[in-house]
Amino acid sequence: MNSESSAHASARASARDSTRASAYASWDASLALSTPWVEATHLGSVISLATGDVLAREGERHSYFYLLRSGFVHSTIQRSNGAEFLLEIFGPGAIFGEGPAFADLPRPTTTRVVAPATLSRYLPGDITRKFSAMPELADSLIQLLGFKNHMIVEKLAGVASAAPKERVVDLLLRIARLQSNSNSTLTQESGDFHVDLTHEKIAAMTALSRVTVTRTLNSLSREGVIETRAKQVIIHDASALRRLHYRNS
């Protein structure tokens, strides 16, 4: 097996292992497959959006698909009673919107920025012309679409049943991992991770109420794995938090 085939096999295995029925499933799959897109900085155009900005609305046609380079984006669908249902949470490295963009179909979801975001934006026609010179782009998209198609039913069931503690713990662990790698809003001092997020921001990013987030964080604090301060969550024991997460998954 040559190195390219080995890399593809590794990416497929990583995506399968990390993908479970949760709001983060597509993000996990993207992380294993989006390296060619992350490295191809010359493709598409880069845009920056603020919290609350809408990328695409459910039922509308939208020409672009995206690679999220920083920040967080929610994908939601509207229930028959008008309430929004959280379907997906995207973070850095996630590719989204490629299916309806290439098929020129109405968007099945609304995608909204929930933390200031920088994205690469692509037109399908422009990218198609690059496939012959960069076949790894087509390969990664085909694999990603396959994973998303397989996951959609399980994901809907998993998101609907996800407990508040699971959502909050999962988010804290992901941000701890991302920010420790990027060395931005999270610092590590004496084994503690400092995550600069308010309860309100955590609520927005997990589609929970602020009251629910506060109760969940207080519960985690009583267990000794975190501490809450003004506009900050301190993870004292990331290993214990991780064990708690997998026990509840």
Buried (B, 14 or more C-beta within 10 A) or exposed (E): EEEEEEEBEEBBEBBBEBBBBBBBBBBBBBBBBBBBBBEBEEBBEEBEBEBEBEBBBBEEEBBBBBBBBBBBBBBBBBEEEEEBEBBBBBBBBBBBBBBBBBEEEEBBBBBBBBBEBBBBBBBBEEBEEBEEEBEBBBBBBEBBBEBBEBBBEBBBEBBEEBEBBBBBBBBBBBBBBBBBEEEEEBEBEEEBBBBBBBBEBBBBBBBBEBEBBBBBBEBBBEEEBBBBEEEEBBBBBBEBBBEBBEEEB
